[in-house]
Amino acid sequence: MRAEIVAVGTELLLGDVVNGNAAWLGHELAAIGVDVEQTTVVGDNVERIAGILAHASARSEVVIVTGGLGPTQDDLTREAIARLTGAPLDRDPGLQAALIARYEAAGRPDFARNNLRMADLPRGAVALPNSAGTAPGLRVAHGDVVIYALPGVPAEMREIFTEWVREELAGRAGRGSVLLSRQLHTVGIWESEVAQRLADIDAELDTVGNPTLAYLASQGQTLVRITAKAASPDDARALIDAVDVRVRAALGDVVYGVDDETLESVVQSALLRAGVTVATAESLTGGLLGAALTTISGSSATYRGGVVAYATDAKASLLGVPSRLLAERGPVDADVALAMATGCRDAFGATYGIATTGVAGPTEQDGKPVGTVFVAIVGPDDVGQAHGGRVVRELLLRGNRQRIRQASVTTALDMLRRLLGGFDQPK
């Protein structure tokens, strides 16, 4: 079954609101075997909405519209559907009475008459009750196509879809059409290199068409999505499992997690398993690393504390970095990073100290170009033992200030993950 999603709202085009409804619907529809072939965003204009719906109806068996069902003059989805189908808008007495009763029950004597627009239905449409809000959804048959119109408010959209749409579409899709995906997360590797390592697997799957691989890069991490279609969830998972094993073998230890796992959650789990603690000393990242290490609940058992020593003299006074070293090398230096890591480890009595120092921009510092960063980790002295050692990495990062700082945090987390997991550090 082919479906399209149409999101209505000028605020989506302007970027004032992120189109999270389409992402949620895409996931839900895939789970019941409905293929979403296109998603379109259109502003609050009756002619343009009707035109988009006409094109979507010509290509798909199901069209799901979100937004434009409220009481204001820019809520125009009802009118656009009426124009598409050539049917007049009729005011439904039952919906009208329910709207008035809802306001009265809420103690709202100031009932605005424009609220009654939500009781208007294109003739032949079926109202879908909205237990999470006021505006009902709509189900409209247009030739061989079924159009579902849902509110733009995420909680209301999800409630109506779950209560009235999902099972109906699942029944129409029938068996033999379960679509599942698994996401493998990688870090410290370019998207192009991921694709190169998986080229043979990808080419082989391309000849079969099921499962499939897809890639998405963001902020130093690359996601590999494995998608399979089968008669049942178990069958789809079996197809994914077979590819998963091959992908992990090809990529190795750059794969750190799956689906909802984050780098922060994986590091937190590794710290808990090892029974160790960590402290941070930050310069250019300004507390971002400490924030990342405390994102996951239970981090009080693993994170001892941190120092943001932004000024050069603060690195000496708060972390014990030798003043002579700072005078000779400047604050952006490998040995300075190691001294910072040692200082915070000692100050907080942690198993590990992690430090970041570098040039985030916009100008160079002490002859060091923007993007020069040093990340250091100092652990127990038993370098040859699991979970021990001293490691420092020099990074030459690109991008604006925000990207350099975030990439530094990502690298620090990955270095700690590798140290705890016994993996080699990147060259």
Secondary structure, DSSP 4 states (H G I P E B T S, - for coil): -EEEEEEE-HHHHTTSS--HHHHHHHHHHHHTT-EEEEEEEE-S-HHHHHHHHHHHHHH-SEEEEES--SSSTT--HHHHHHHHHTPPEEE-HHHHHHHHHHHHHTT-----GGGGGGGEEETT-EEE--TTSSS-EEEEEETTEEEEEE-SSHHHHHHHIIIIIHHHHHHHH-SS-EEEEEEEEEESS-HHHHHHHTHHHHHHHHHH-SSEEEEEEETTEEEEEEEEEESSHHHHHHHHHHHHHHHHHHHGGGEEEETT--HHHHHHHHHHHHT--EEEEESTTTTHHHHHHTSSTTGGGTEEEEEE--SHHHHHHHH---HHHHHHH-SSSHHHHHHHHHHHHHHHT-SEEEEEEE--SSS-BTTBPTTEEEEEEE--S-TTSTT--EEEEEEE--S-HHHHHHHHHHHHHHHHHHHHHTPPPP-
